[in-house]
């Protein structure tokens, strides 16, 4: 092969690195997967996994992803087949902005309808930009669908997957399985750094208020807490300080007063104060 360059703009090339890259590109995806599996599992176990998964990945997958990434996908795909249930994972592709990441769905039996999963993702303050589906043909198993969704924060804010990724996955799993409601309280998982159960607690507090004549709608309360995530965090921290026997923290009344001083919307002020009033009235809990 004779490679042409632009006269006067010939790039500096690391010849050895280029040779290694070309050698790697000339190998089949199965060969690269075999090497990655041997590194991950050892020669014997790697060969066993390769026998089942070596021909599972379509060309569309091999063109986009590395063999080392496929090793991680196999691990979660195996779990999906064993449990017969949807599995999820998050990753940030190279070059993606801090507000974007990839959400992978591993579902035995077929693809998950976007109309089923997208509204649940959006309750977390996210939006789905793109879907790339792959069907994996696993030896001695039903077909397994791997869907890669390109996801971004709805407001363009950065998402720290290292810090918030596990809580985000737990929240989406809880919503998918029906353990948490699909509503705007879930935005607090990212906005306020809560777990899905802590968001569930604030939802329960609102619903109690509504039963005793609270004049504000659920949407108004969701928006108020999302607009003031530090107030949502303070309510949860104070609840934990008061009732969690393993929590030795102390309440910070000065911080609460400072939070309210920054609230300019009178309706939001009333909402936050009413939730605080309810919190002060709680005597015991079965939250744990």
Buried (B, 14 or more C-beta within 10 A) or exposed (E): EEEEEEEEEEEEEEEEEEEEEEEEEEEEBBEBBBBBBBEBBEEEEBBEBBEBBBBBBBEEBBEEBBBBBBBBBBBBBBEBBEEEBBBBBBBBEEEEEBBBBBBBBBBBEEBBEBEEBBEBBBBBBBBBEEBBBBBBEBEEBEEBBBBBBBBBBBEEEEBEBEEBBEBBBBBBBBBBEEEBBBBBBBBBBBBBBBBBBBBBBBBEBBEEBBEEEBEBEBEBBBBBBBBBBBBBBBBBBBBBBBBEEEEEEEEBEEBBEEBBEEBEEEBBBBBBEBBBEBBEEEEEEEBE
